[in-house]
């Protein structure tokens, strides 16, 4: 997301707006947006989804996985026991 809250994709230093995303890139953005919304609204530690990445190619599956690592690492940091 850019500073204004719009989804953009950095392609070789150029910011591509959501309206120009391909189908797989839009799916990735929508899944990430839904999970972030769920985290903000429901304060849930898990989510059940029905094959949201079934039709993504390997490149977009990796893109989604990399987008999920930040929220997951934040969750782990918040919920890990103190040392």
C-alpha contacts under 8 A as a table, 3 or more apart, distances in Angstrom:
res1	aa1	res2	aa2	distance
1	X	4	X	7.66
1	X	5	X	5.49
1	X	6	X	5.22
1	X	7	X	4.21
1	X	8	X	5.58
1	X	9	X	7.98
2	X	5	X	5.42
2	X	6	X	5.50
2	X	7	X	6.26
2	X	8	X	6.33
3	X	6	X	7.48
6	X	17	X	7.73
6	X	18	X	7.52
7	X	17	X	6.44
7	X	18	X	5.51
7	X	29	X	7.33
8	X	15	X	5.83
8	X	16	X	5.26
8	X	17	X	4.62
8	X	18	X	5.65
9	X	14	X	7.95
9	X	15	X	5.53
9	X	16	X	4.99
9	X	17	X	6.64
9	X	18	X	7.52
9	X	21	X	7.93
10	X	13	X	5.77
10	X	14	X	5.49
10	X	15	X	4.70
10	X	16	X	6.25
11	X	14	X	5.16
11	X	15	X	6.37
11	X	16	X	6.89
16	X	20	X	6.51
16	X	21	X	7.28
17	X	20	X	5.65
17	X	21	X	6.92
18	X	21	X	5.18
18	X	26	X	7.21
21	X	24	X	7.94
21	X	25	X	5.58
21	X	26	X	5.83
22	X	25	X	5.23
22	X	26	X	6.15
23	X	26	X	5.18
23	X	27	X	6.31
24	X	27	X	5.04
24	X	28	X	6.28
24	X	56	X	5.77
24	X	57	X	7.38
24	X	60	X	6.08
25	X	28	X	5.11
25	X	29	X	6.22
25	X	60	X	6.46
26	X	29	X	5.07
26	X	30	X	6.06
27	X	30	X	5.12
27	X	31	X	6.14
27	X	52	X	7.94
27	X	53	X	7.81
28	X	31	X	5.25
28	X	32	X	6.21
28	X	53	X	7.95
28	X	60	X	6.89
28	X	61	X	7.84
28	X	63	X	7.26
28	X	64	X	5.42
29	X	32	X	5.22
29	X	33	X	6.03
29	X	64	X	7.91
30	X	33	X	5.03
30	X	34	X	6.06
31	X	34	X	5.18
31	X	35	X	6.18
31	X	52	X	7.21
32	X	35	X	5.18
32	X	36	X	6.11
32	X	64	X	7.36
32	X	67	X	7.00
32	X	68	X	7.06
33	X	36	X	5.17
33	X	37	X	6.07
34	X	37	X	5.06
34	X	38	X	6.07
35	X	38	X	4.96
35	X	39	X	6.15
35	X	47	X	7.85
36	X	39	X	5.02
36	X	40	X	6.28
36	X	71	X	7.86
37	X	40	X	5.13
37	X	41	X	6.01
38	X	41	X	5.24
38	X	42	X	5.42
38	X	43	X	7.05
38	X	44	X	7.25
39	X	42	X	5.74
39	X	43	X	5.05
39	X	44	X	6.07
39	X	45	X	7.82
40	X	43	X	5.95
44	X	47	X	7.31
49	X	52	X	6.54
51	X	54	X	5.28
52	X	55	X	7.90
53	X	56	X	5.28
53	X	61	X	6.81
56	X	59	X	7.92
56	X	60	X	5.87
56	X	61	X	6.01
57	X	60	X	5.54
57	X	61	X	6.27
58	X	61	X	4.99
58	X	62	X	6.24
59	X	62	X	5.29
59	X	63	X	6.31
60	X	63	X	4.74
60	X	64	X	6.13
61	X	64	X	5.15
61	X	65	X	6.19
62	X	65	X	4.98
62	X	66	X	6.10
63	X	66	X	5.23
63	X	67	X	6.23
64	X	67	X	5.01
64	X	68	X	6.27
65	X	68	X	5.17
65	X	69	X	6.45
66	X	69	X	5.37
66	X	70	X	7.62
67	X	70	X	6.44
67	X	71	X	7.93
68	X	71	X	5.68
68	X	72	X	6.18
69	X	72	X	5.03
69	X	73	X	5.90
70	X	73	X	5.18
70	X	74	X	6.19
71	X	74	X	5.03
71	X	75	X	6.14
72	X	75	X	4.99
72	X	76	X	6.22
73	X	76	X	5.08
73	X	77	X	6.12
74	X	77	X	5.13
74	X	78	X	6.18
75	X	78	X	5.17
75	X	79	X	6.12
76	X	79	X	5.23
76	X	80	X	5.64
77	X	80	X	5.59
